[in-house]
Amino acid sequence: MLIRPCNKVLKAINYSCQTKSDKTDSLSLMVYFNNRTNNLDLHESIRQLIKDGYVTAIEHTGYWDEIAPTYRGRHYSQYRWVVAKEVLLKSFLIPVAVALATTLITLAISGLLT
């Protein structure tokens, strides 16, 4: 799961790559963010996105070049939805089904013994 600054940077990278080409640079991202860049740590956000596998980039001294989203980065919302469904299934639906089955078995056994 991405934190909010990384999510904003990933959205900006996706937007910038859709409008220009398949790749962008850190200057284009700073222009996109305009005055809001001082609230975000752009370089560390890009570094984290690379580490998590959402984007690829070439790091030069002080700036990033050829930033491009990976397949996972382009379709982040779909990946997030799959993870949310998986968590819902594992933490809610399966325990409820097990509890229901256990209750029915217990009631059936107690009904047979009495």
N, C-alpha and C positions, 0 to 999 in steps of 0.2 A: 504494500500500500504506500502510495506516495504522500509526502507531506505537502502542505499547501504551496510553498514557494516552488518546489519542483514541479508540481502540477501546473502552475501558471507558466513556468518556463517551457514545459513540454507542449502546452497549448500554443504558446507563441512560436515555438519551433515548427510545429505542425502547420500553423497558419502561414508563417513565412515561407515554408517549403511549398505550400499549395499555390501561393501567389507568384513566386519567383521561379524556382526550379526545384530539383531534388535536394539541393544543399543550400545552406545559409551560413552566415558568419556571426560572430558576437556583436559586431557593429550594427548589423541589421536588427538583432534582438534588442539592443539598447535603444535604437530609434523607435522600435515598436513599443517598448515600455515607456519611452519618453521620460517623464518626471517620476515615474513610479520605480525606477531602477534602484534608487537609494534605499528602498525598503526591502529589496531582495538582494541576496548575495548571489549574483548571477554566475560567477565562476564556480563557486562551490556547488550550486544547484546543477550546473552542467556536468561537473565532475561526478556528482551522485547519480545523475541520470545515465552517464556512461557506465558507472560501476554496476548499476542495476540492469543494464542492457536495454534501455529505452532509446538511446541515441548513440551515434558514432561521431567522432570528431578528431581533429588533429590539433594538438596543443602546441602553441608556439610560446615564446617568452611574453607573458602578459596578455595573451588573447587566444581565442579558439578560432579555428578555421574549418571550413567544410563540415559544418554540423548537419547531420542528417538523421532523421528518425528511423529506427529499425521497424520491422513489421509489428513488433510488440508495442513500440512507441506510437505508431500510427493508429493502432486499434486498442488503445489503453482502456477505453470505457467498456468494450466488450470483455476484455480480460477481467476487469474489475467486477462486472456483472457475474461472470462465471465463478469467481472466487466468492462473491456474496451468496450465490445460490448454494455453493458447496458448504459454506459455513452454516447456512440456514438448515440444510439437510442434516449435517452431522451433529449440530448442537441442539436442534429443536425437534425435527420430524422423527428421526430415528429413536431418540429417547422416549418420545411420546408413544410411538408404536410399540416399543418394548414394554413400557409401563402398561399399556392397554392389553397387550397379549398376556402379560403376567397376571393382571387382574382377572381376565377372563379364565385363565387356567386355574387360578386360585378359587374363583367362584364355582367353577365346574367340579373341581375336586372336593370342595366343601359341600357342594350339593349332592355329590355321590356318597359321601360318607355319612350324611345325616338322614 
